[in-house]
Amino acid sequence: MALMTPQEYIESLRKLKTRVYMFGEEIENWVDHPMIRPSINCVAMTYALAQDPQYADLMTVKSSLTGRTVNRFTHLHQSTEDLINKVKMQRLLGQKTASCFQRCVGMDAFNAVFSSTYEIDEKYGTHYHENFKNFITMVQDNDLTVDGAMTDPKGDRSKAPSAQADPDMYVHVVERRPDGIVVSGAKCHQTGSINSHWHIFMPTISMGEADKDWAVSFACPTDAEGMYMIYGRQSCDTRKLEEGASIDVGNAKFGGQEALVVLDHVFIPNEYIFLNGEYEFAGMIVERFAGYHRQSYGGCKVGVGDVVIGATALAAEYNGVEKASAVKDKLIEMTHLNETLYCCGIACSSQGFKTKAGNYQIDLLLANVCKQNVTRFPYEIVRLAEDVAGGLMVTMPSQKDFESDTVVGRNGETIGDICNKFFAAREGVSTEDRQRIMRFLENMCLGAAAVGYRTESMHGAGSPQAQRIMIARQGNIQGKKQLAKDIAGIR
């Protein structure tokens, strides 16, 4: 099958029997639901750019398994150039959507599971690597979107999976059959899960022998029997349900998505199992996936940051303060922070290395430094954006007020007339354009898009302390002490 078009992708979702719940009710036509469709448009952009010849080098690549042209989001990295192009692709998509485009988690899961299954088979003589190669070939040939599912609810975090009062707090095997396994549990905060054709489930922490039933990785279709999703809320999300609120939404076409993915005794055939009780490899999958995904943030968040910086510059221009030295300095600082994130993404990619399985892995230390910066810099970028934009970003009347023909003035002025009169900016800038840029910044800094740009930057791919633990492990303090001893003449 050739690369899918955006329209073919959207139509392929309609063919699935995915169970989606929102506000306590099942959503029948979730593909066209106004709260969900913007996130689908973001995934569709990954298909649209792959069809565009000017982006062919970034968006498509020859499969290492089949030699056929595939979307880079389904690719197994074969060089440091591949790793760098991944980051460049993610920045491009952030620039095009100002949102999370949802395919990164699956791509990062592909590469982590591919190399890990090779080493599991090497030790145990299992067939997980062959299972995975067959699965990823199917994904590539059909140009599928796959969600990478890692984060469990965790319950009492002071206890291991096997010690939880409720065993479902971590996804686990409840029954083993000759032809497969039955699993139960849930995954939280799942970005783009509803918009995916398939899911790859992975462990979320390192595990001990008592946790064997929780040491499991597998793939299953999104509409598998016993699997369903409960849609997550976002700030200001019901604005998308308001009729004619295209301005108030802030980003009318694109948006993010998170959901609780529930597995209620789902059967997984043997051919889709990639880990089944080999508990000592759970940590390997987690560490490799986290490294790839922390690299990803040096691309996607930078692309979104580019748009935030541009919107801030426009807000300054519309307010008539773009020449003020303080404003110029704030834009310089935003750019400096954003490009620093990009530098980290490129650096950990350029220092990548070949795994035993043959695909390439990033430099783990630099990937964790990248993500540690991402937990901080976007917050400062949006703080500066709010500083420059001013209070109007959050106190402006609604779009309906600006369009209202209700008469309120002594000379017959309408509410719309009054709003357009008092919220006019510099000459040559329409009040509507000023509205649009302010609402867009509100969306990015505080509204629905803040989930993907702020909170996801903090907690996605592991919260800040997770990176600090890895930096401590990878930082080689003993080696650095020896360097100092050598120069200082200490024996």
Number of C-alpha atoms within 10 A of each C-alpha: 9 12 20 21 18 21 12 12 23 19 12 14 18 13 10 14 14 23 19 21 18 15 10 8 9 13 15 13 9 20 19 13 13 17 22 21 20 23 26 27 23 29 26 20 18 26 23 19 22 23 18 11 11 10 14 14 12 21 26 22 21 14 20 16 13 11 9 13 16 25 25 25 26 26 26 26 26 17 19 21 14 21 27 23 20 27 23 23 25 28 24 23 25 23 19 19 23 29 29 27 28 26 24 25 26 27 25 27 26 25 22 26 27 25 23 26 26 22 20 20 16 13 10 9 10 17 18 26 23 17 19 22 16 14 16 20 17 12 18 24 18 14 22 21 26 30 30 27 26 26 21 23 17 22 16 13 10 9 11 18 28 20 12 16 11 13 19 24 21 28 29 28 24 17 13 14 11 7 10 15 22 17 24 22 23 25 23 19 21 23 28 27 27 30 28 26 22 21 23 23 25 28 26 26 21 17 21 18 13 14 20 19 22 34 29 25 24 25 23 20 18 25 20 18 16 14 22 22 25 20 23 17 16 17 13 15 19 13 20 22 12 12 8 12 15 16 20 24 24 25 24 15 15 22 27 28 30 22 22 22 24 19 22 16 18 19 23 21 16 17 17 20 23 27 27 21 19 19 21 16 21 25 18 21 27 21 18 21 28 27 28 27 25 30 34 31 29 31 30 29 29 33 27 28 28 21 20 24 22 16 20 29 22 19 26 21 17 22 18 14 16 18 10 10 10 12 19 16 11 19 22 13 15 25 17 14 21 25 18 18 26 25 16 24 31 27 20 27 30 17 16 21 16 15 16 12 14 16 20 23 26 29 19 26 19 24 30 30 20 27 33 23 21 30 23 15 23 27 18 15 25 24 14 18 27 21 13 22 24 14 11 15 21 15 9 16 13 15 20 15 17 21 14 15 14 13 14 13 11 7 7 11 13 19 19 18 19 17 19 18 12 9 16 19 17 13 9 8 14 15 18 15 16 22 24 22 23 28 25 26 27 26 24 27 23 19 19 26 30 23 24 25 28 24 15 21 26 22 16 21 25 21 16 19 11 15 25 17 12 17 18 11 12 14 15 11 11 8 10 11 10 13 11 11 12 11 8 9 7 8 6
